[in-house]
Amino acid sequence: MAAAADPRQTAAERLIAGAIGATWLLWLVGGLYIAGPLLGWTLAFMVARSYYLSPILPPGERPAPPSLAIWAWLIGMAAMLPILLIGHINFGLGAAQTLKSAVGWAKGWALLALFPLAGFALPIRLEVLARAICRLGRQTLFLLPLFLVAPLLHLPQHLWVSPLHVLGGSGDEYFTVTLYTIEPGAGTARWQFFAPWSPAAGMVAVIHFLIAREERHAGWRWTGYAAALSVALLSQSRLALVALAITIPLVIAAGRIKRPATWFAAVPAVLVAGWFAPQIGALIERLTSDFAGARADSSRVRAALGRIAVERWQNEAYWFGHGIVERGPHLVEYMPIGSHHSWYGLLFVKGLLGVIALAVPMVWMLIACLIAATRSAIGRLGLAMALTYWLYSFGENLEVLTYIGWPALLVVGMALKPAAFAQRNDRP
C-alpha cells in the first residue's frame, strides 16, 4: 500500500495526497476554496505537458487518447464560457462583472472537466487516493470532540473569516472557519466541518465513504468509514443518507449484471414488485413526504427558489440566461435564485443552452461508467461517483462545490481509462 511518503508516487499522486492531507489546515486559514482550483489547473497543466511530450515518452508513460466521455466534459464546460459571456452582453452587466464571472467559471465549471481529464490522463493509483482519504478521516476523528463540545461550551459558532476572501470573489461562507451552526426553528446544533454549509458536508461524506471502501487495509478502511459516517450524521444531511442507501446497492448490482444468476434473481423481485405496486407506491409517497417534512422550512424554500428560477427563465432569458446569480425575495429568505439545485440554477444563470452543456456530459458519464462498472472495481467506483453527482445535482449547485468534491471527478476519469492503460498505471 502506498503511504503518504512513498517514493514510488508520481508527481500527480503526491500533489493529490498532499492536498487531501492538508484539508484541515487549509480550512483553518480559509484556503480550501483557493486550493481546489489551483490543484485542478496544476493537474491540467501536467496533462497538457504529458500529451505534448507523448511522442518522446516511453510507451509505459504515454497517456491514453481522451475518451468520448472526457471530450463531452471538455466541450460542455468550455461552452459554458461563451454562454456566460453572451448572457452578460444581453443584460449589459459590464466589463468588471464579466471578468469576475469568467474567473468564477475557471474556479467552478471548468474544474468539472479538468479533474476527470486528470484522472484519465495521469498515472494516478486508486490506492493512493483511498489511503489519503482515510488519513484525512483519522484527522477528522481526532478533531471531532472539539466540534461536539463547542455548542455545549457555548463557543462562538464562527471563529473568523479568512482575509483570503478578497481573492475568492464569492461569499464569506467559503472562507469562514465555523465550528457549528444552530438549526433555525429547532434550536439544535448542526455541523458543516470544512464545507461551506451542512448539506455540502454530507456530499463530501458520501464521496469519502465510497472511496474508503477501496482501501485494502482494514484498519484504515474502517477509519475512513467512521469519519465519513460521523460527518454524514452530524451534518444532518437527508440527501447524504439517501445517496448511500441508493448508490451502494445499485453499484453492487451493476458489477454483477453480466452474471446469469443476477437476472434469475431479478425475475421474482420484479414479479413481487408488480403484485405490490400500489403498496410500494404508497410507501414511496409517504417516505417522500417524510423526507420533505423532516426539514419543512428548508423544503419550502428550495421549492420556491425553483419556481422563481423557472418562471424568470421562461419569461426573461430563455437561451442564455441572466448571466449572474440574483438574490431572491423575502419569501425565500433572500437566498440566491436557483441555488440548492444545479438545473434550476443553470436555467436562471445560463438558460437552456447551459442546461444542455451540463446534461450531455452528465448523461455520457453515467452511461460510460455503467459500462465500466461491468468490467472492473474502479469502474464500479466511478459509477458510484457518477450516481452521487447526479443525485446531488438536484440538491446542490455542483460547480460551487467542486473545490471539495473533486476526488469524485478524479475517480470518474480513472474509471473511464482503457483497461490496458489502467493496468499499466497500477504497476509500482
Backbone hydrogen bonds, N-H to C=O, Kabsch-Sander energy under -0.5 kcal/mol:
donor,donor_aa,acceptor,acceptor_aa,energy
6,D,3,A,-1.6
9,Q,6,D,-1.8
14,R,10,T,-2.4
15,L,11,A,-2.2
16,I,12,A,-2.4
17,A,13,E,-2.9
18,G,14,R,-2.3
19,A,15,L,-2.4
20,I,16,I,-2.3
21,G,17,A,-2.5
22,A,18,G,-1.5
23,T,20,I,-1.6
26,L,22,A,-3.0
27,W,23,T,-2.4
28,L,24,W,-2.0
29,V,25,L,-1.5
30,G,26,L,-0.6
30,G,27,W,-0.8
31,G,26,L,-3.4
32,L,26,L,-0.6
34,I,31,G,-0.5
35,A,31,G,-2.7
36,G,32,L,-2.1
38,L,34,I,-1.9
39,L,35,A,-2.7
40,G,36,G,-2.4
41,W,37,P,-2.5
42,T,38,L,-1.9
43,L,39,L,-2.6
44,A,40,G,-1.8
45,F,41,W,-2.1
46,M,42,T,-2.0
47,V,43,L,-2.3
48,A,44,A,-2.6
49,R,45,F,-2.5
50,S,46,M,-2.3
51,Y,47,V,-2.5
52,Y,48,A,-2.4
53,L,49,R,-2.4
54,S,51,Y,-0.5
56,I,53,L,-1.5
57,L,53,L,-0.8
57,L,54,S,-1.0
61,E,58,P,-2.3
62,R,58,P,-0.6
62,R,59,P,-0.8
71,W,67,S,-2.3
72,A,68,L,-2.3
73,W,69,A,-1.7
74,L,70,I,-2.5
75,I,71,W,-2.9
76,G,72,A,-2.5
77,M,73,W,-2.7
78,A,74,L,-1.8
79,A,75,I,-2.2
80,M,76,G,-0.8
81,L,77,M,-0.5
81,L,78,A,-1.1
83,I,79,A,-1.9
84,L,80,M,-2.2
85,L,81,L,-2.4
86,I,82,P,-2.5
87,G,83,I,-2.1
88,H,84,L,-2.0
89,I,85,L,-2.2
90,N,86,I,-2.8
91,F,87,G,-1.4
92,G,89,I,-1.1
93,L,88,H,-2.1
97,Q,93,L,-0.5
98,T,94,G,-1.9
99,L,95,A,-2.6
100,K,96,A,-2.2
101,S,97,Q,-2.3
102,A,98,T,-2.2
103,V,99,L,-2.1
104,G,100,K,-1.9
105,W,101,S,-2.1
106,A,102,A,-1.7
107,K,103,V,-1.4
108,G,104,G,-0.8
108,G,105,W,-0.7
110,A,105,W,-2.6
111,L,108,G,-0.6
112,L,108,G,-0.9
112,L,109,W,-0.9
113,A,109,W,-0.5
113,A,110,A,-1.4
114,L,110,A,-2.0
115,F,111,L,-2.0
117,L,113,A,-1.8
118,A,114,L,-2.3
119,G,115,F,-2.5
120,F,116,P,-1.9
121,A,117,L,-2.7
122,L,118,A,-2.3
124,I,122,L,-1.6
128,V,125,R,-0.6
129,L,125,R,-1.5
130,A,126,L,-2.9
131,R,127,E,-2.2
132,A,128,V,-2.1
133,I,129,L,-2.2
134,C,130,A,-2.2
135,R,131,R,-2.5
136,L,132,A,-2.1
137,G,133,I,-1.9
138,R,134,C,-1.8
139,Q,135,R,-1.7
140,T,136,L,-2.3
141,L,137,G,-2.3
142,F,138,R,-1.9
143,L,139,Q,-1.9
144,L,140,T,-1.3
146,L,143,L,-0.7
147,F,143,L,-1.5
148,L,144,L,-2.3
149,V,145,P,-2.4
150,A,146,L,-1.3
152,L,148,L,-0.5
153,L,149,V,-2.4
154,H,151,P,-0.7
155,L,150,A,-2.7
159,L,157,Q,-0.5
159,L,177,V,-3.1
160,W,177,V,-0.7
162,S,160,W,-0.5
162,S,175,F,-2.6
165,H,162,S,-1.8
166,V,163,P,-1.5
167,L,164,L,-2.0
168,G,164,L,-0.7
169,G,165,H,-1.3
174,Y,171,G,-1.4
175,F,172,D,-1.9
176,T,172,D,-0.6
177,V,160,W,-2.8
178,T,176,T,-0.9
179,L,157,Q,-2.8
180,Y,157,Q,-0.9
181,T,190,R,-3.0
183,E,181,T,-0.5
183,E,188,T,-3.3
186,A,184,P,-1.3
187,G,183,E,-2.9
190,R,181,T,-2.5
191,W,234,L,-1.8
195,A,192,Q,-2.4
201,A,197,W,-1.4
202,G,198,S,-1.7
203,M,199,P,-1.7
204,V,200,A,-2.1
205,A,201,A,-2.2
206,V,202,G,-2.0
207,I,203,M,-2.1
208,H,204,V,-2.7
209,F,205,A,-2.5
210,L,206,V,-2.2
211,I,207,I,-2.0
212,A,208,H,-2.5
213,R,209,F,-1.1
214,E,211,I,-1.9
215,E,212,A,-1.7
218,A,216,R,-0.5
221,R,217,H,-2.8
222,W,218,A,-2.6
223,T,219,G,-1.5
224,G,220,W,-2.4
225,Y,221,R,-2.3
226,A,222,W,-2.6
227,A,223,T,-2.2
228,A,224,G,-2.4
229,L,225,Y,-2.8
230,S,226,A,-2.0
231,V,227,A,-2.3
232,A,228,A,-2.5
233,L,229,L,-2.5
234,L,230,S,-2.7
235,S,231,V,-1.9
236,Q,233,L,-0.9
237,S,232,A,-1.1
238,R,236,Q,-0.7
241,L,237,S,-1.2
242,V,238,R,-1.9
243,A,239,L,-2.9
244,L,240,A,-2.0
245,A,241,L,-2.1
246,I,242,V,-2.0
247,T,243,A,-3.0
248,I,244,L,-1.3
250,L,246,I,-1.6
251,V,247,T,-2.5
252,I,248,I,-2.3
253,A,249,P,-2.4
254,A,250,L,-2.4
255,G,251,V,-1.9
256,R,252,I,-0.6
256,R,253,A,-1.0
257,I,254,A,-1.0
259,R,256,R,-1.5
262,T,259,R,-1.1
263,W,259,R,-1.0
264,F,260,P,-2.2
265,A,261,A,-2.2
266,A,262,T,-1.5
267,V,263,W,-1.4
269,A,265,A,-1.0
270,V,266,A,-2.6
271,L,267,V,-2.2
272,V,268,P,-2.7
273,A,269,A,-2.4
274,G,270,V,-2.2
275,W,271,L,-2.3
276,F,272,V,-2.2
277,A,274,G,-1.0
280,I,276,F,-2.8
281,G,277,A,-2.9
282,A,278,P,-2.3
283,L,279,Q,-2.3
284,I,280,I,-2.6
285,E,281,G,-2.3
286,R,282,A,-2.2
287,L,283,L,-2.8
288,T,284,I,-2.6
289,S,285,E,-2.1
290,D,286,R,-2.7
291,F,287,L,-2.6
292,A,288,T,-2.3
293,G,289,S,-2.5
294,A,290,D,-1.4
295,R,292,A,-0.8
296,A,293,G,-0.9
299,S,295,R,-2.3
300,R,296,A,-2.4
301,V,297,D,-2.3
302,R,298,S,-2.5
303,A,299,S,-2.3
304,A,300,R,-2.3
305,L,301,V,-2.6
306,G,302,R,-2.0
307,R,303,A,-2.2
308,I,304,A,-2.4
309,A,305,L,-2.2
310,V,306,G,-2.3
311,E,307,R,-2.4
312,R,308,I,-2.5
313,W,309,A,-2.1
314,Q,310,V,-2.4
315,N,311,E,-1.8
316,E,312,R,-2.1
317,A,312,R,-0.7
317,A,313,W,-1.2
321,G,317,A,-0.7
322,H,348,F,-2.8
323,G,349,V,-2.6
328,G,335,M,-2.1
332,V,329,P,-1.4
333,E,330,H,-2.1
334,Y,329,P,-2.3
335,M,332,V,-1.7
337,I,326,E,-3.1
339,S,336,P,-1.9
341,H,338,G,-0.7
342,S,393,S,-2.1
342,S,396,E,-1.1
343,W,393,S,-0.8
345,G,338,G,-0.7
345,G,341,H,-2.4
346,L,342,S,-2.2
347,L,343,W,-2.3
348,F,344,Y,-2.2
349,V,345,G,-2.6
350,K,346,L,-2.9
351,G,346,L,-0.9
351,G,347,L,-0.8
352,L,318,Y,-2.6
353,L,319,W,-1.8
354,G,350,K,-1.3
355,V,351,G,-1.6
356,I,352,L,-2.2
357,A,353,L,-2.2
358,L,354,G,-1.3
359,A,355,V,-3.1
360,V,356,I,-2.2
362,M,358,L,-1.9
363,V,359,A,-2.7
364,W,360,V,-2.5
365,M,361,P,-2.7
366,L,362,M,-2.0
367,I,363,V,-2.4
368,A,364,W,-2.7
369,C,365,M,-2.6
370,L,366,L,-2.0
371,I,367,I,-2.0
372,A,368,A,-2.3
373,A,369,C,-2.1
374,T,370,L,-0.7
374,T,371,I,-1.0
375,R,372,A,-1.8
376,S,372,A,-1.6
380,R,376,S,-1.5
381,L,377,A,-2.2
382,G,378,I,-2.3
383,L,379,G,-2.1
384,A,380,R,-2.1
385,M,381,L,-2.2
386,A,382,G,-2.4
387,L,383,L,-2.8
388,T,384,A,-2.1
389,Y,385,M,-2.5
390,W,386,A,-2.2
391,L,387,L,-2.7
392,Y,388,T,-2.5
393,S,389,Y,-1.2
394,F,391,L,-1.3
395,G,392,Y,-1.5
396,E,392,Y,-2.3
398,L,396,E,-0.8
400,V,397,N,-1.0
401,L,397,N,-0.6
401,L,398,L,-1.3
402,T,399,E,-0.7
404,I,401,L,-1.5
405,G,401,L,-2.1
406,W,402,T,-1.0
408,A,405,G,-1.4
409,L,405,G,-0.8
410,L,406,W,-2.4
411,V,407,P,-2.1
412,V,408,A,-1.9
413,G,409,L,-1.9
414,M,410,L,-2.0
415,A,411,V,-2.6
416,L,412,V,-1.5
417,K,414,M,-0.9
422,A,418,P,-2.6
423,Q,419,A,-2.6
424,R,420,A,-1.6
425,N,421,F,-2.2
426,D,422,A,-1.1
427,R,423,Q,-0.5
427,R,424,R,-0.9
